[in-house]
Amino acid sequence: MNKGFSPVIAVLVLAGIAVVAFFILKTPKPEADNLIKERESAQVNWDYDPNNNAWQVKGTPPECPDPLVFPSPVEVNLVSGILYPGQIRGGDYKAHGGFRLDSLTGNEVGVYAPFDGNVTQAARHTQGDEVQYVLYFVNDCGIMYKFDHLLELTDKFKKILENVPLKGETDTRTTFINPPVFTSKGEQVATKVGLSGNIFFDFGVYDLRQKNGVDYSTRDYYNIGQYGEHAICWLDNLEPSDKSLVKSLPGADGESGKSSDYCR
């Protein structure tokens, strides 16, 4: 009697191996998924041309939502006051705004991505003896947002910034992130904000597709062409429940209050 495999069994075994191999080859690895996302995002690039004082796009951007509406990047019930975009604060012009959270006793605050975007630039700088993190995100459609004065990042963003040079006191010059890193709406970016005894963070939103019409011809401010001429009053773009509460809060800067070149 032949004690080896019968031809039928051998064929079945070989068929089973082939099926397993097929699914192994066809199943994408997480790393491959990430590369695909990066390549898709890289098809659209927004770059600032200082010679022409204009943002330029490479590729075909999708249409932006109209109206543009997004949630607050922080739980608005924790917020004590609003730093308005487009005003002078601390002796310098700020195209971005921000949130103060003076009712809290510690710096533990969750900060979340308000909409999809690619991390394109980042910075690490010192303020006193504490390190502060800056991140810029650009949606393919041409809307940018930034955070500054993040104190502690989630693991994903720690990794993004681990090779970004640490600069000196309030030196927020950025490093380009290449390739850009896709970030989904609602992803947590930071777990702590601000400085010891000073709980706040900056938030700015910019429409790279068009200028906002503010006349800066008699005012010589840093980076106005790149950011100030494209900044928007992001309070107007928050989801209705967030917008209502945020607009009821006081202006957090004692000198400029709610004055703003963008908010009416």
C-alpha positions as CSV (number, residue, x, y, z in Angstrom):
1,M,0.0,0.0,0.0
2,N,1.3,3.5,-0.9
3,K,1.6,5.4,2.5
4,G,2.5,8.8,0.8
5,F,0.1,11.6,0.0
6,S,-2.5,10.8,-2.6
7,P,-2.5,13.1,-5.7
8,V,-5.8,14.6,-4.6
9,I,-4.5,15.5,-1.2
10,A,-1.3,17.0,-2.7
11,V,-3.4,19.2,-5.0
12,L,-5.5,20.4,-2.1
13,V,-2.5,21.3,0.0
14,L,-0.9,23.2,-2.9
15,A,-4.1,25.1,-3.6
16,G,-4.4,26.0,0.1
17,I,-0.8,27.4,0.1
18,A,-1.6,29.4,-3.0
19,V,-4.7,30.9,-1.5
20,V,-2.8,32.0,1.7
21,A,0.0,33.4,-0.3
22,F,-2.5,35.4,-2.5
23,F,-4.1,37.1,0.6
24,I,-0.7,37.8,2.2
25,L,0.4,39.6,-1.0
26,K,-2.8,41.4,-1.5
27,T,-3.2,42.7,2.1
28,P,-1.6,46.1,2.4
29,K,0.7,46.8,5.3
30,P,0.0,49.8,7.5
31,E,3.3,51.3,6.3
32,A,2.1,51.0,2.7
33,D,-1.2,52.7,3.6
34,N,0.8,55.6,5.1
35,L,2.9,56.0,2.0
36,I,-0.2,56.0,-0.2
37,K,-1.7,58.8,1.9
38,E,1.6,60.8,1.7
39,R,1.7,60.4,-2.0
40,E,-1.9,61.4,-2.5
41,S,-1.3,64.5,-0.3
42,A,1.9,65.3,-2.2
43,Q,-0.2,65.7,-5.4
44,V,-1.3,69.1,-4.2
45,N,1.3,71.5,-2.7
46,W,0.8,75.0,-1.5
47,D,4.0,77.1,-1.4
48,Y,4.6,80.8,-0.7
49,D,6.5,82.7,-3.3
50,P,8.1,85.7,-1.6
51,N,9.2,87.3,-4.9
52,N,5.5,87.6,-6.0
53,N,4.1,87.9,-2.4
54,A,1.6,85.1,-3.2
55,W,0.8,81.5,-2.4
56,Q,1.0,79.2,-5.3
57,V,-0.5,75.7,-5.8
58,K,1.0,72.8,-7.6
59,G,-1.5,70.2,-8.7
60,T,-5.3,70.5,-8.8
61,P,-6.8,71.3,-5.4
62,P,-10.3,70.1,-4.5
63,E,-13.0,72.6,-3.7
64,C,-13.1,73.9,-0.1
65,P,-16.3,73.4,1.8
66,D,-18.6,76.4,1.4
67,P,-19.4,77.6,3.9
68,L,-16.3,76.7,5.8
69,V,-17.3,75.4,9.2
70,F,-15.2,73.4,11.7
71,P,-15.3,72.6,15.5
72,S,-13.2,74.4,18.0
73,P,-9.8,72.7,18.5
74,V,-10.3,72.8,22.3
75,E,-13.3,72.2,24.5
76,V,-14.9,75.6,24.6
77,N,-16.4,75.2,28.1
78,L,-12.8,75.3,29.4
79,V,-12.0,78.6,27.7
80,S,-12.0,81.8,29.7
81,G,-11.2,84.3,27.0
82,I,-10.3,84.7,23.3
83,L,-7.1,86.2,21.8
84,Y,-8.5,87.8,18.7
85,P,-6.7,87.5,15.3
86,G,-5.5,90.6,13.6
87,Q,-4.5,92.8,16.6
88,I,-1.4,94.0,18.4
89,R,-0.4,91.9,21.4
90,G,2.7,92.2,23.5
91,G,4.0,95.1,21.2
92,D,3.8,92.9,18.1
93,Y,1.1,92.3,15.4
94,K,-0.5,88.9,15.6
95,A,-2.4,87.6,12.6
96,H,-3.4,84.6,14.6
97,G,-5.7,84.4,17.6
98,G,-5.8,82.0,20.5
99,F,-7.5,80.7,23.6
100,R,-6.9,81.4,27.3
101,L,-7.9,78.9,29.9
102,D,-7.4,80.7,33.1
103,S,-9.9,78.8,35.1
104,L,-7.7,75.7,35.0
105,T,-5.2,74.8,37.6
106,G,-2.9,72.9,35.4
107,N,-1.7,72.8,31.8
108,E,-3.4,69.5,30.9
109,V,-5.6,70.5,27.9
110,G,-6.5,68.4,24.8
111,V,-6.0,70.1,21.5
112,Y,-7.5,68.5,18.4
113,A,-7.2,69.0,14.6
114,P,-10.3,71.0,13.5
115,F,-10.2,69.6,10.0
116,D,-8.1,67.4,7.7
117,G,-4.7,68.7,6.8
118,N,-1.0,67.9,6.2
119,V,1.7,69.0,8.6
120,T,4.0,71.0,6.4
121,Q,6.0,73.1,8.8
122,A,7.0,72.9,12.5
123,A,9.2,74.6,15.0
124,R,10.5,74.1,18.5
125,H,11.5,77.1,20.5
126,T,12.1,78.1,24.1
127,Q,10.2,80.5,26.3
128,G,11.9,80.9,29.6
129,D,13.1,77.4,30.5
130,E,10.2,75.6,28.7
131,V,10.0,74.2,25.2
132,Q,7.0,75.3,23.0
133,Y,5.9,73.6,19.9
134,V,4.6,75.1,16.6
135,L,2.7,73.2,13.9
136,Y,1.3,74.3,10.5
137,F,-1.3,72.2,8.8
138,V,-2.6,72.8,5.2
139,N,-5.7,71.2,3.7
140,D,-5.3,70.4,0.0
141,C,-8.1,72.8,-0.8
142,G,-6.0,75.8,0.4
143,I,-7.0,76.4,4.1
144,M,-4.1,76.5,6.6
145,Y,-4.2,76.5,10.4
146,K,-1.5,76.8,13.0
147,F,-0.9,76.0,16.6
148,D,1.7,77.6,18.8
149,H,2.5,77.3,22.5
150,L,1.8,73.6,22.7
151,L,3.6,72.2,25.7
152,E,3.3,68.5,25.3
153,L,2.4,66.6,22.1
154,T,0.9,63.2,21.5
155,D,3.2,60.5,20.3
156,K,2.6,61.0,16.6
157,F,3.5,64.6,16.7
158,K,6.4,64.1,19.1
159,K,7.9,61.9,16.4
160,I,7.3,64.5,13.7
161,L,9.2,67.1,15.7
162,E,12.0,65.0,17.1
163,N,14.4,66.1,14.3
164,V,13.2,69.7,14.2
165,P,16.0,72.0,15.6
166,L,15.4,73.6,18.9
167,K,15.7,77.3,18.6
168,G,16.1,80.1,21.2
169,E,13.7,82.4,23.0
170,T,10.5,82.9,21.0
171,D,12.3,82.0,17.7
172,T,9.5,80.4,15.8
173,R,11.2,80.1,12.4
174,T,9.9,76.8,11.0
175,T,11.4,73.7,9.4
176,F,9.6,72.1,6.4
177,I,8.3,68.6,7.1
178,N,9.0,66.4,4.1
179,P,7.0,64.4,3.2
180,P,4.0,66.2,4.8
181,V,2.2,64.1,7.4
182,F,-1.6,63.7,7.0
183,T,-3.7,64.5,10.0
184,S,-7.4,63.7,10.3
185,K,-10.1,65.9,11.7
186,G,-10.5,65.2,15.4
187,E,-7.0,63.7,15.9
188,Q,-5.5,64.8,19.2
189,V,-2.4,66.9,18.7
190,A,-1.4,68.0,22.2
191,T,-2.1,67.0,25.8
192,K,-0.7,70.2,27.5
193,V,-0.5,73.8,26.5
194,G,1.1,77.1,27.5
195,L,3.6,77.8,30.2
196,S,3.8,77.1,33.9
197,G,1.2,79.4,35.5
198,N,0.1,80.7,32.0
199,I,-2.4,78.4,30.3
200,F,-3.1,79.4,26.7
201,F,-2.3,78.5,23.1
202,D,-2.3,80.2,19.7
203,F,-4.6,79.3,16.9
204,G,-4.7,80.9,13.5
205,V,-6.5,80.1,10.2
206,Y,-5.5,81.3,6.8
207,D,-7.2,81.2,3.3
208,L,-4.2,80.7,0.9
209,R,-6.5,81.0,-2.1
210,Q,-7.2,84.7,-1.7
211,K,-6.2,87.8,0.3
212,N,-8.5,89.2,3.0
213,G,-8.5,92.8,1.7
214,V,-6.9,94.4,4.8
215,D,-4.8,97.4,3.9
216,Y,-1.3,97.0,5.4
217,S,0.3,99.5,3.1
218,T,1.1,101.9,6.0
219,R,2.0,99.2,8.4
220,D,5.3,97.3,8.3
221,Y,4.7,94.0,10.1
222,Y,6.7,90.8,9.8
223,N,5.3,88.1,7.5
224,I,2.2,90.1,6.6
225,G,2.3,89.0,3.0
226,Q,2.7,85.3,3.9
227,Y,0.2,85.2,6.7
228,G,-1.5,88.5,7.7
229,E,-3.0,89.1,4.2
230,H,-4.6,85.6,4.3
231,A,-5.7,85.3,7.9
232,I,-9.4,85.0,8.6
233,C,-11.6,85.6,11.6
234,W,-11.9,81.9,12.5
235,L,-14.4,82.7,15.2
236,D,-17.0,83.1,12.4
237,N,-16.2,79.6,11.0
238,L,-16.7,77.6,14.2
239,E,-19.7,75.3,14.5
240,P,-22.8,77.2,15.7
241,S,-22.7,76.0,19.3
242,D,-19.0,76.7,19.6
243,K,-19.3,80.0,17.8
244,S,-22.0,81.3,20.1
245,L,-20.1,80.6,23.3
246,V,-16.7,81.8,22.0
247,K,-18.1,85.1,20.8
248,S,-19.7,85.7,24.2
249,L,-16.3,85.4,25.9
250,P,-14.2,88.5,26.7
251,G,-11.2,89.5,24.6
252,A,-8.3,88.0,26.5
253,D,-5.7,90.7,25.7
254,G,-6.1,93.6,28.2
255,E,-4.7,96.2,25.7
256,S,-6.5,95.2,22.5
257,G,-9.6,93.3,23.8
258,K,-11.8,92.3,20.9
259,S,-10.3,94.7,18.4
260,S,-9.4,92.9,15.1
261,D,-8.6,93.6,11.5
262,Y,-10.6,90.5,10.5
263,C,-13.5,90.1,13.0
264,R,-16.5,92.4,12.7
